[in-house]
Amino acid sequence: MTHRSAYTPVLATSVLLLLAGCAVDDAPTANTNPDDAVSSLIARGQSLEIPGEWAIPPGDPLHHATAGFAKILCSNVFLSGLDPDFAAANTGFFSSPREMRVEVTDTVVDHENRRIHLTLPDGTVRSAKVHGGQGCLALPMGESEPYYAPVEVTPDLPDATTTPWPMGDLLPDDPFPADVDMDKVAAAVDAAFDPPEGLTAAFVVTHRGRLLAERYREGIDHTTPLESWSMGKSLTGTLMGVLIQKGVYELWQSAPIPEWQAEGDPRQAIRIGDIMRMSSGLRFRAPQDPDFDPEVGYADHIYVYTGTVNSFAWAASKDQQWEPNTVGRYRNSDPVITNYLVRLGVEQLGENYHQFPQRHLFDKLGIRNLIPETDPYGNFLLQGYEFGSGRDWARLGNLYLTDGVAPNGERLLPEGYVEYASTLAPAWEADGRHRYGGAFFWVNQDDQHPVPSSAFYMAGAGGQTTLVIPSHDMVVARLGHYSGAGPGGGALRRALELLMEAVPER
């Protein structure tokens, strides 16, 4: 059975406004002239740059964007259960901008085979499919299958309906602490969904590890996996932390990327800890770069989503633009390289790579509905291709509130790892931008959110946010549909202001 969509998307005024993994990705430091701040940022980078050549991704940008569109529709329709027309009009503009979607002449939603096929005016067809426990992936042109067999991934957890939170979804009946103003908590939840055009899909609040409040948009519940985008970078940092705790890697060792091991290769100076601070220095174009020029060519940052290539090989092929730990740039090279290291480390342990996140992290936290997705070669694209439920992101956030210790008392992250994640990255501080930490977490030192500066958080395009607020023993997860990011961000801010009034500092 097929469904042919009749949506008519509205043209975006600027694709670059929608490309940022975080809304303030390259915003100027407070109390500075924006033009001066950007000029200063560019000048500092140029003064430290190592000579080298840029390699622009090959292929037609429209073909790439349409592959991204097919994958986005696939995930939102078959994983989240959204209506295809709604998904086309409201989700995932990061890797498939609206102005390119209007070029699609025919959309086929094949429910029986769980595939999406999009046709362009030149006859090109870009397709995506559900692939076992790996969610959805875009297929290379002319291919009907990816280059690896699907792997089924089933949580090794008891029935969620009869298992207490956080390992399950059974909630206690005892009252909340008397020092929590539940009326203001309720008002915060209302604020998170106001206005409706903010398209908030899930809002979950925990306090001292306990579920304090939650609400979902109509048609969505606590089990619905939702587009999460660059919150997956923090998941990548968590998986690396698990491997460090297992003794596979050390945080400050040279990153053992096979392509970098030739004698004299300067990339051997890049440490794992530098990479997870978005400070590797790799030459990798991203729309968030302060000097990004879209006329130069397609961005590497997007290509690793839409190019249907071996994303690990593409990122590993890049030379250095800067010495490591000197310049901070928000570039997908770094989480892709870290995911490469995760795969190498898991295979070194003799574990199944595609089952590793569930077995060694999710099962430890009660996570049942977080789906990591891959490229056609089976490499996790956790720089932003993953779908997770509001409760499951809150569970992951609570791992950082408990210093990396699981609910059963098992240490999953090394001692000191949470401090690393929540500490401002030196290269970003040198750039005058007090906003990025370690393990692919953002820090709140520039007051992006109306919570204490000690807070740190996962952030994804379209307004996806999971805040860890140690001062209040609180985790707040907010997920929404991409087109509502603007008003949704304002709604989140008002909700957080009320939560800070409702819950006292510890």
Protein Blocks (a to p, Z undefined) as FASTA:
>chain_A
ZZddfbdcdddfblklmmpfbfklmgccehiafklmmmmmmmmmmmmpccddddddedjf
klmmmmmmmmmmmmmmmmnopafklmmmmgoklmocfklmmmpmbdcddfknopaddddf
kopacddddehjnopadddehiabdcbdcddddddbddfklgccfkbmcdcfbdcdfklc
fklmmmmmmmmmpcfklopabdcddeehiafbdcddehiafklccdekjmlmmmmmmmmm
mmmmnomacfkbccfbfklmpghiaklmpcfklmmnopnopacddfklmkbcfkloccfk
lmmmmnopafklmmmmpccfbdehkbccddfklmmmmmmmmmmmmmmnopafklmmmmmm
mmmnopakbccdddfkopacfkopacddfklmmmmmmmmmnnopafkopafbdghklmmm
mpccfklmmnopafbcehhiacfklomaacdfkbccdddehhiacdddfknopacddddd
fklmmmmmmmmmmmmmmmmmmpccZZ
